[in-house]
Amino acid sequence: MATPTPDDDEFFNDVLSLGAAAKASRDEGLPPAAREMFNDLASERASDFARKYGSDRGTG
């Protein structure tokens, strides 16, 4: 098994951050304002993730 690199750690942290925000945005136990805030955060995280790890990464 390969040894994780700092890039791996950053990637997995980004995935976990996006997933946590997306999950919280759907948590009906939270007040609507909190779900909306997490939805906005998930959208930001998704945009950041696409910019960092999009399909054109590593080409050119």
C-alpha positions, 0 to 999 in steps of 0.5 A, spaced: 500 500 500 502 506 498 504 511 503 499 517 503 502 524 501 501 531 503 497 532 497 493 525 499 491 528 505 489 535 502 485 531 497 481 527 503 480 533 507 477 537 501 472 531 500 470 530 507 469 537 508 464 537 502 461 531 504 460 534 511 457 540 508 452 537 504 450 532 509 448 538 514 445 541 508 440 536 508 439 535 516 432 536 517 433 536 525 437 543 523 433 550 523 432 552 516 437 558 516 443 553 518 441 548 513 441 554 508 448 556 510 451 549 510 448 549 503 451 555 501 458 552 504 457 545 500 456 549 494 463 553 495 466 547 497 464 544 490 466 549 486 473 549 490 473 542 489 472 542 481 477 548 481 482 544 484 481 537 482 477 538 475 478 534 469 483 538 466 488 538 472 494 535 470 494 536 463 497 541 458 
